[in-house]
Each structure stands twice: as structure tokens, then as C-alpha cells.
Amino acid sequence: MAARKALKINSSLPLAHIAQARVCRAKGNHQGALKACDEVLRQARAPGSTRTEASMQKAFALVFLGKPGAALKTAMTLYPRGTDPGNLSWLVGRTYFTLAARSGTRPKVAKYYDDAIRWLQKCVQENPERWYVRAHLIGAYALAGRLKEPEAKAAIDKYHNKFMDWPLCPAIRNWANHQRFQGDAHGDFRAAIHELLRGLEIARAEGFP
């Protein structure tokens, strides 16, 4: 309501459009989020930091809409000037995770999961409090067949010690049904969520809660 009210007062307010994009994403309206971000990027007078945030939100929307290649291209224009390095690493890691889930060839799947692991590790270092990043990291290790590696075992141990309130069942499975993952979210993105759950199920044998 606040975002709509601000846009009625001044339809060119860039921060109101970014707020609207975040609301749309939370409600599963990712096309609406993309439209709001593009509106900011069309405004030549929008501050640089605001345009950077709009590009970040646009890339997230593209991932949800089943366009991870376009999302990755957008994200790479932000590196390394992203206003939030941790969020940028999460964006790229999640994008590679989605690319792996939609890829039909084994070599590409393995490479994409390796890329996802690299970026998700960076995000964990930059923002260690995000349980969902750690869960994707562990899921990527599992789906890449790398759970026996010391880094994967350490990731599971740290998750077990810090995030016992977020076990696979029921917490993460309930989270996976959130409305932001429904709506106009593309089938490829939903497949990535399914693969995350499958990876965490595999990781339970190694101690994932």
C-alpha cells in the first residue's frame, strides 16, 4: 500500500518502484517485479546506487522467470560494484544452481554446480547468517556428488550447529511452498527448488538436519 501511494504521488520515484518490485517478488508476481525494475532503469536521472539495486532486483526476477542466462548477464554487469557483495554472490550462486537444474547434459550440470558452490561459498563468507544460502550450498555439494569433501562436511557441521531451527522437514519444505515460488515462477525455477530439496534429502545421510 505504501509503495502504491508513493507512486500515485510521483510515478517516477525510483525507490518506490524498487519497493514495488520487492513486493511483487514476495507475492509471486515476477513479471511485475521485472516491469518495476525496468521502469527505474529507464530513468536517466536515477542515482547510480539506485540503478544498481534495480539491476540486482531485475536479475533476481529473471531467475524466477526462467531466464537464468539473462540474469547472469545482468549480474555480471554489477560485479564488482554491487552495493551488497553478499547479495550479488547469492544471486550468481542461485543462478548457476538454476542453470544446473535445467541443463540436460551431465558435463554442464557438474560445471554449473561447481560454479554455484564457488559463489555460494563467497556469500556464506560475506553473509554467514543466511540459512538459505548455506542450504543451497549443501544442496549443490550433494547434487554434484561432492558431499565427502572436507568443505562439504564443514558446511553441514556449521549448519547443524547454527540452524537447527531450519531442518529439511518441516521448515525448509514449508519454505519451498511460499507464494514467491508460485505465481508466474517458471517451471525451470521450480525445478531448481525441487532439486534443492532432493539435494538436502541426500545430505541428511551426512548429518543435515
Summary of the structure (lengths in Angstrom):
residues: 209
radius of gyration: 17.5
end to end distance: 38.5
largest distance: 56.7
contacts: 705
relative contact order: 0.11
helix: 74%
strand: 0%
